[in-house]
Each structure stands twice: as C-alpha cells, then as structure tokens.
C-alpha cells in the first residue's frame, strides 16, 4: 500500500536548521539566481564556514561545523576550478578552516545516473555529511523538461527522499528566467515547473542590487521566498568584499550583511503597496475577469503613483502570480488585456502528480516507490536499498 497512516499522537521532532531560519536539515532548499550573480561564491562561503574548528558565520547567522559535499555539475571542467577558486578565496579570509572538510565531486557524464545518485547517498552516509550542495538542478538532470510538472516531480521526489535519508541540508541551485518588461529580477521565481518549489521546504532567490543604489558596492539581495518552518516574505542584504594583489589577482573574499535600501528590503513603499493591492484584488476576484486598465487604476490609487510606476507595480504583481492567473483578450479595439485566476490549479497539479508512473519517456531520472522504507542513510546503506529507479533512454 502506497499510503502511510500518520499517528497524530506521536511527538513531532524539532526541525533543525543548518542556517537558522533559512536552511533546514533533512529537507530540500532551492537557491535560484541568474548566471554569474554569485551562487557559487555564497555556497562555497557556507561550506568553508562549516570547516572552521567551532563552526562559523553565514549571512550573519551561526553555522555548525560538519562535513560538506559539493556536487558541481553546472561548470564541470575536470578540476572544478570555479568551486576551488572560491574555496581558496574563503580560506585566505578565514585560514582556520580545513579543506578536508569539503568533498568536491563532478559528474563525468550527461547528468546524474541512478547508480551515481545511489553512490552519492552512500558517500553522504559514510562521511556523515551535514550539508550537500547540488549545483545545479539543470546540470544534474539535463534530460528532463523543467517546465513540465510530471517530468520535474520525479527527480524532486528522489531529492526529497535523499534529504530525508541523510538528514542533511540539501541545497539545490537553479536558474531564474530572464525578466520581462515591467518586472524586477526574480519576480517569477525559479525557472520551470512549480513542482520544484512545491517539494522544497525553503526557496531563496539571489539577485544583484544595482550599484547606483548602494554606493557602487557589490551587494546581493537574498530574498526568502518560501520558508515552511520559519518566516518568509522578506529580504536580506549581503555585501561581497574582495581584495587583490598589485597585479590585480584575487587574494580573498569576505561576505558581510548589508542593510538594503527600503525598496530592496521589501519595506512598506508606495510601489510595494500598489503591488500588494493588485495581487489582493486578483485573489479576491473569484475567477472573474479583471481588465488591465482597472488594475492600473487601482495601483495608481493605492500607491499614489504616476502611470509609469503603476505599470511597473502591476507588472510585478502579474509576475508574482504568473502560475495562478491567465491572460484573457477582451473584445474591442486593440483587444485590451484582462486577467483572471486559473480554474482550480490544485486539482490540475494533483491529477498530474498521480500520473507520474505513466510518464517515463521524457525524463532522465525516475524515483522508485520503495524510497521511504528506511529512516536513516546508514540503514539504507546496510539494507542495500535503491533511492533511484531507472535511466530512461
């Protein structure tokens, strides 16, 4: 029987966090960003802090000491040069860390095969890894269509089971889509199916703050988009400080918290109020069609904005709700745009999820149903269980 009866009288274990209130242990955390923003810089920084004698600090928060596995599939070159480069920079800043505390792996084939995934589980159990970084989802599972729920759910279920078996914080990097006109970077979340964010317990987005807004500094905006076991819907600032020698060669890197400007921090600005008003109006529309002109007028009124700023606020709202609304062409001159909530998206997702086993030809990686029979990675290793299924050609 595939269903498990949950004892509601049994005590719940306390959720442990690798990074307080940001990255839970035993679950999947997604970190999405555009290419070149700084994902590797930050995650190698986290890894290095975990190699220090008593643990270190990441984004202004304490992290424990413990083994880290870093799987590099996004820029594999046979040497993992980008990962090693940043580890060296972090070591120059904090020389008390231990390079032996990080195991760096590369995938030599086209994505991660089921046998390699099982090998990763065995390694994580042997090293008692506390953090496993998979960089990136696209590089690890290149044979799937990231926009299809039935394709995405299979590797996501395997990753979810992997996190549960190891008890480690499993951090998966992913990419953000290019922003559309009127959007801010990251408005639509991570690229592809919402099945990714549904299976992850934490989703964070990383974007760069325009230098003219932060006195020319290199500042990243870490947005907590989803946090199932803690607060979400806010942003943190992080400054990247680097040093160079006389020949302009990188020496070290230092990550320090930075107070974001009010707009970037998600404060109660006029634009934020207008965006929230538009989203609330669409949510309460009951599926009725709402004209774009009406949303624009609402943004102007609630945010006390000029038309250009109001259009940006409406664009942000539509971007944030892209998976819940659909565009409707109205009759009339110019076919004016309107929007309405999609009809019962939860039922659609549920139906698609129930047909996963029937869809195999379009995916590279398939989870098998016996994934959840073992409580720990050690038991899984002893029992010889598979957490992965078959490689589909």
C-alpha positions in Angstrom: 0.0 0.0 0.0 1.5 3.3 -1.1 -0.4 5.3 1.7 1.1 5.6 5.2 -1.1 6.3 8.2 0.2 9.2 10.3 -0.1 8.9 14.1 -1.3 12.3 15.1 -0.5 11.5 18.8 3.2 10.8 18.2 5.5 13.6 19.2 7.0 15.7 16.3 10.7 16.0 16.1 12.0 19.5 16.3 13.2 21.0 13.0 16.9 21.5 13.0 18.4 24.3 10.9 21.8 24.4 9.3 21.5 28.2 8.9 18.9 29.5 11.5 15.5 30.2 9.9 16.9 29.9 6.4 18.2 26.4 5.6 16.5 23.4 7.3 18.2 20.0 7.8 16.6 16.9 6.3 14.8 18.9 3.5 15.5 20.5 0.1 16.4 24.2 -0.1 16.4 25.9 -3.5 18.7 28.9 -4.2 17.8 30.5 -7.5 19.8 33.2 -9.4 20.8 34.3 -12.8 24.1 33.1 -14.1 27.1 35.0 -12.7 25.3 36.6 -9.8 27.2 34.8 -7.0 25.6 31.4 -6.1 29.0 29.6 -6.1 30.6 32.5 -4.1 28.0 32.2 -1.4 27.7 28.5 -1.2 31.4 27.9 -1.1 31.4 30.5 1.7 28.9 28.5 3.6 30.8 25.3 3.0 34.1 26.9 4.2 32.5 28.3 7.4 31.4 24.8 8.3 35.0 23.6 8.2 36.2 26.0 10.9 37.0 24.5 14.3 33.8 25.5 16.1 31.7 26.4 13.0 31.5 29.9 11.6 29.0 32.5 10.5 27.0 32.8 7.3 24.8 35.8 6.4 25.2 37.0 10.0 24.0 33.7 11.4 25.9 30.9 13.2 26.5 27.6 11.4 27.8 24.4 12.9 31.0 22.5 12.0 30.4 19.5 9.8 31.3 17.6 6.6 30.1 19.2 3.3 29.6 17.5 -0.1 29.7 19.9 -3.1 28.4 18.3 -6.3 29.4 20.5 -9.2 27.5 19.7 -12.4 27.0 23.3 -13.7 30.5 24.1 -14.7 32.3 20.8 -14.7 35.7 21.1 -16.3 37.5 18.1 -14.8 39.1 20.2 -12.0 36.0 22.1 -10.5 38.1 25.2 -11.0 35.3 27.7 -10.1 34.5 25.9 -6.8 38.1 25.5 -5.8 38.9 29.2 -6.8 36.3 30.4 -4.3 37.2 28.0 -1.6 40.8 29.3 -1.8 39.5 32.9 -1.5 37.5 32.0 1.6 40.4 30.2 3.1 42.6 33.3 2.6 39.9 35.2 4.7 39.5 32.5 7.4 42.7 30.4 7.5 41.5 28.4 10.4 39.2 26.3 8.1 40.1 22.9 6.9 40.0 22.0 3.1 39.5 18.3 4.1 36.1 19.3 5.4 34.7 19.7 1.9 34.3 16.9 -0.6 34.0 18.3 -4.2 32.5 16.0 -6.8 31.9 16.4 -10.5 29.7 14.4 -12.8 31.6 13.0 -15.8 28.5 12.0 -17.8 25.4 13.7 -19.1 23.7 14.3 -15.8 23.5 12.1 -12.7 22.6 8.5 -13.3 20.7 6.4 -10.8 23.8 4.5 -9.9 25.7 7.7 -9.3 22.8 9.0 -7.2 23.0 5.9 -5.0 26.7 6.4 -4.8 26.2 9.9 -3.5 23.8 8.6 -0.8 26.4 6.0 0.3 29.1 8.7 0.4 26.9 11.1 2.4 26.3 8.3 4.9 29.9 7.4 5.2 31.0 11.0 5.7 28.0 11.9 7.9 27.6 14.9 5.7 25.6 17.8 7.3 25.3 19.8 4.1 25.0 18.6 0.5 25.2 21.2 -2.3 23.9 20.3 -5.7 25.0 22.9 -8.3 22.8 22.9 -10.3 19.4 21.2 -10.9 19.7 21.8 -14.7 23.2 20.4 -14.8 22.3 17.4 -12.7 19.1 16.4 -14.5 19.6 17.7 -18.1 17.4 15.1 -19.7 14.1 16.4 -18.3 11.9 19.3 -19.3 12.0 21.6 -16.4 8.7 23.2 -17.4 6.7 20.0 -17.1 5.3 19.0 -13.7 5.3 15.3 -14.5 9.0 15.5 -15.5 10.2 17.6 -12.6 8.4 15.7 -9.9 10.4 12.5 -10.4 13.9 13.9 -9.6 12.3 16.1 -6.9 10.8 13.1 -5.1 14.2 11.4 -5.3 15.9 14.5 -3.9 13.3 14.8 -1.1 13.9 11.2 -0.1 17.6 11.7 -0.3 17.4 14.6 2.1 15.2 12.6 4.5 17.5 9.6 4.5 20.7 11.6 5.1 19.2 14.1 7.5 21.5 16.7 5.8 20.6 20.1 4.5 20.3 19.6 0.7 20.8 22.8 -1.2 20.0 22.8 -4.9 20.8 25.7 -7.1 18.7 26.7 -10.0 18.3 29.5 -12.5 15.9 32.4 -12.8 14.2 33.3 -16.1 15.1 36.5 -17.8 12.9 39.3 -16.6 10.2 40.6 -18.8 9.3 44.3 -19.4 8.0 45.8 -16.2 9.3 43.0 -14.0 12.0 43.0 -11.4 14.7 40.3 -11.4 13.3 37.2 -9.8 9.6 38.2 -9.9 8.6 34.9 -11.5 10.8 32.8 -9.2 13.0 29.9 -10.2 12.8 28.6 -13.8 10.4 25.9 -14.7 7.5 24.0 -13.1 6.2 25.0 -9.7 6.7 21.3 -8.8 10.2 22.4 -7.7 9.1 24.9 -5.2 6.2 22.7 -4.0 8.6 19.9 -3.0 11.2 22.2 -1.5 10.7 23.4 2.1 12.7 26.6 1.5 13.1 28.7 -1.6 15.5 31.6 -1.8 16.2 34.0 -4.7 19.5 35.8 -5.2 19.7 39.0 -7.2 22.3 41.8 -7.5 21.3 45.2 -6.2 22.0 48.0 -8.8 25.4 49.5 -7.8 24.0 53.0 -8.0 21.6 52.2 -5.2 24.3 51.0 -2.8 27.2 53.5 -3.4 28.8 51.4 -6.1 29.3 48.3 -3.8 28.8 44.7 -4.8 25.6 43.9 -2.9 23.4 40.9 -3.3 19.7 40.6 -2.3 18.8 37.3 -0.7 15.0 37.0 -0.8 13.3 34.4 1.4 10.5 33.5 -1.0 9.4 30.3 0.9 10.2 29.0 4.3 7.9 26.3 5.5 9.2 26.2 9.1 10.0 29.9 9.6 9.3 33.4 8.5 9.2 34.2 4.7 8.5 37.2 2.5 11.5 39.3 3.3 15.0 40.1 2.0 18.5 40.2 3.4 21.4 42.2 2.0 24.9 40.7 1.6 28.0 42.6 0.5 30.8 40.8 -1.3 34.2 42.4 -0.4 37.3 41.2 -2.4 41.0 42.0 -2.1 43.6 41.9 -4.9 47.4 42.0 -5.1 49.5 44.5 -7.1 48.9 42.5 -10.3 45.1 42.6 -9.8 45.0 38.9 -8.9 42.3 37.9 -6.4 43.5 37.3 -2.9 40.5 36.9 -0.6 36.7 37.4 -0.4 34.6 38.4 2.6 30.8 38.2 2.9 29.2 40.6 5.3 25.5 41.5 6.0 24.3 44.8 4.4 21.3 46.9 5.2 19.3 47.1 2.0 17.6 50.2 0.8 14.0 50.4 1.8 12.6 49.3 -1.6 15.0 46.4 -1.8 14.3 45.3 1.7 10.6 44.9 0.9 9.6 47.8 3.1 6.1 49.4 3.0 6.9 51.6 0.0 4.3 53.0 -2.4 5.3 50.5 -5.1 5.0 47.6 -2.7 1.6 48.8 -1.5 0.4 49.1 -5.1 1.7 45.6 -6.0 0.0 44.1 -2.9 -3.3 45.8 -3.8 -3.2 44.4 -7.3 -2.5 40.9 -6.0 -5.2 41.0 -3.4 -7.7 42.3 -5.9 -7.0 39.4 -8.3 -7.0 36.9 -5.4 -10.5 38.1 -4.3 -11.9 38.3 -7.9 -13.4 34.9 -7.6 -12.3 33.9 -11.1 -13.9 36.9 -12.7 -12.1 38.7 -15.5 -10.3 41.9 -14.4 -9.2 44.4 -17.0 -5.6 45.6 -17.1 -6.8 49.2 -17.1 -8.7 48.5 -13.8 -5.5 47.1 -12.3 -3.5 50.1 -13.4 -6.1 52.5 -11.9 -6.0 50.5 -8.7 -2.2 50.7 -8.5 -2.3 54.5 -9.1 -4.8 55.0 -6.4 -3.5 52.7 -3.7 0.2 53.5 -4.2 -0.3 57.2 -5.1 1.9 56.5 -8.1 2.4 58.0 -11.6 1.4 55.9 -14.5 4.8 54.5 -15.3 5.5 53.4 -11.7 2.0 52.0 -11.5 2.6 49.9 -14.7 5.7 48.5 -13.0 3.7 47.6 -9.9 1.1 45.8 -12.0 3.8 44.0 -13.9 5.4 42.8 -10.6 2.1 41.6 -9.3 1.4 39.7 -12.6 4.9 38.2 -12.5 4.5 37.0 -8.9 1.2 35.4 -9.8 2.2 34.0 -13.2 1.3 30.4 -12.2 -2.1 31.3 -10.9 -3.5 33.7 -13.5 -4.2 33.6 -17.2 -4.4 36.4 -19.7 -7.7 37.0 -21.5 -8.3 39.0 -24.7 -11.3 41.3 -24.4 -13.4 42.3 -27.3 -13.0 45.8 -28.6 -10.5 48.0 -30.3 -6.9 46.9 -29.8 -8.0 43.7 -27.9 -7.4 45.1 -24.4 -5.8 42.8 -22.0 -7.5 41.3 -18.9 -6.7 38.6 -16.4 -8.4 36.0 -14.3 -7.5 33.3 -11.8 -6.9 29.9 -13.3 -9.6 27.4 -12.7 -8.7 25.2 -9.7 -4.9 24.8 -10.4 -4.6 22.5 -7.3 -6.7 19.8 -8.9 -4.7 20.0 -12.1 -1.4 19.6 -10.2 -2.9 16.7 -8.2 -4.0 14.9 -11.3 -0.7 15.4 -13.0 1.2 14.1 -9.9 -0.9 10.9 -9.8 0.1 10.0 -13.4 3.9 10.2 -12.8 4.4 6.5 -13.2 2.9 6.5 -16.6 5.2 9.2 -17.9 8.7 7.9 -18.4 10.0 8.6 -21.9 10.6 12.3 -21.3 12.7 12.0 -18.2 16.3 11.0 -17.4 15.7 10.2 -13.7 12.9 8.2 -12.2 12.2 7.6 -8.5 11.0 4.2 -7.3 8.3 3.6 -4.8 10.5 1.9 -2.1 12.3 5.2 -1.3 10.8 5.8 2.1 11.2 2.4 3.9 14.4 3.4 5.7 14.8 6.1 8.3 18.5 6.8 8.0 21.2 6.9 5.4 23.1 4.3 7.4 20.1 1.9 7.4 19.6 2.5 3.7 23.2 1.5 3.0 23.0 -1.6 5.1 19.8 -2.7 3.5 21.1 -2.0 0.1 18.0 0.0 -0.9 17.7 2.0 -4.1 16.5 5.5 -3.8 16.6 5.8 -7.6 14.9 4.0 -10.3 15.9 3.6 -14.0 17.7 5.6 -16.6 15.3 6.2 -19.4 17.0 6.3 -22.9 
